[in-house]
Amino acid sequence: MPKSKLKTHRGAAKRFKITARGKAIRGHSHARHILTSKPSKRKRKLDQSTTVAKADVRRVRAMLPYGN
């Protein structure tokens, strides 16, 4: 009997990407509204992607079994 397929966590798929080398990438929070009170430098930094914390990578990889 064949093993059933694993389901991708759709919420995680929208928030994280797995790079070719296996790193998990995420966007920053606080970059969607109330931007007038934030300095330009901060807004630029929030627009850049960053890696997921080492403690959370295993959890993210489990939610994205096919490396979305």
Secondary structure by P-SEA (a helix, b strand, c coil): cbbbbbbcaaaaaacccccccbbbbbbbcccccccccccaaaaaaaabbbbcccccaaaaaaaccccc
